[in-house]
Amino acid sequence: MNTEKLWDQYAQNNIGWIEEWIDIESHDFQDKVPSSWIQLVKNPCSTTVQNIWKIVDNTIPRFLDYLSYAIVEARIALTKVGYVLVYHLKEWLENYTDIPLHGFMAAGLPATEKDLKHFERNVGKLPISIRNLWLTHGFIQRRDESFLTSVVNNQQRLAQAPYPYLNREDNWQENHFLDCLAIANINGEIVPGLSKSISSNEWEDSLVIIMRYDKGFTKKSVDSIDDWLTDTAFLTWLNPGWEQ
């Protein structure tokens, strides 16, 4: 497989925000990227993946399992939102054909505790799963090319900010209302989000589909951040060690 051609195609598809690939042997990062990123580029394997994602612990185990298994290569890019780590991944299967596809996942610099606490003071306490995710990467680009939102101001030029949709009515359950928090900047009417009861100040890792242009929401078929990261509408990773 000509991986260089795949990298060139990915960069061309994202030419609007990727400025250049970084030669890690000659570039002075001035401590602006985690050392674990550099180790992954030098030695892409499950160990170096898990070193980056170690704080997620058991909060998104399925997605971490996938990344650890599927890593092929990684590169660091300079972009309009700073340094970005791009993972080259294998074995994302297309549901209707079972054809193995190689894909890329861009991921931003980690958010800080200060970023998260500022956001939580204004919007409510976050579940540990997405907290740990943002402390690992401030945003990620999913396989369907949508972006996880970011609580880091600079990254919101690309990934947008999480946006609250309050007091939304369940489309399937009369007189059932929840607050919703968009966590992806998917263009269009349908947006995935976290949810919480209106009386609570704590968001739950219980996903909903928000109808951007009306007042409703619908419970999501995959109801956790872990499953949402691993599966997309038409692409699902099937762990070869799991029953299918």
HELIX and SHEET records of a PDB file:
HELIX    1   1 THR A    3  ASN A   13  1                                  11    
HELIX    2   2 SER A   35  LYS A   42  1                                   8    
HELIX    3   3 SER A   46  ILE A   52  1                                   7    
HELIX    4   4 LYS A   54  VAL A   56  5                                   3    
HELIX    5   5 PRO A   61  ALA A   70  1                                  10    
HELIX    6   6 GLU A  113  VAL A  123  1                                  11    
HELIX    7   7 ILE A  128  THR A  136  1                                   9    
HELIX    8   8 ASN A  154  ARG A  157  5                                   4    
HELIX    9   9 ILE A  225  THR A  230  1                                   6    
SHEET    1   A 4 ILE A  18  TRP A  21  0                                        
SHEET    2   A 4 ILE A  71  THR A  79 -1                                        
SHEET    3   A 4 GLY A  82  GLU A  94 -1                                        
SHEET    4   A 4 PRO A 100  GLY A 108 -1                                        
SHEET    1   B 4 ILE A  18  TRP A  21  0                                        
SHEET    2   B 4 ILE A  71  THR A  79 -1                                        
SHEET    3   B 4 GLY A  82  GLU A  94 -1                                        
SHEET    4   B 4 LEU A 235  THR A 236 -1                                        
SHEET    1   C 6 TYR A 163  ASP A 170  0                                        
SHEET    2   C 6 PHE A 177  ALA A 182 -1                                        
SHEET    3   C 6 ILE A 190  LYS A 196 -1                                        
SHEET    4   C 6 GLU A 204  MET A 211 -1                                        
SHEET    5   C 6 GLY A 216  LYS A 219 -1                                        
SHEET    6   C 6 TYR A 163  ASP A 170  1                                        
END                                                                             
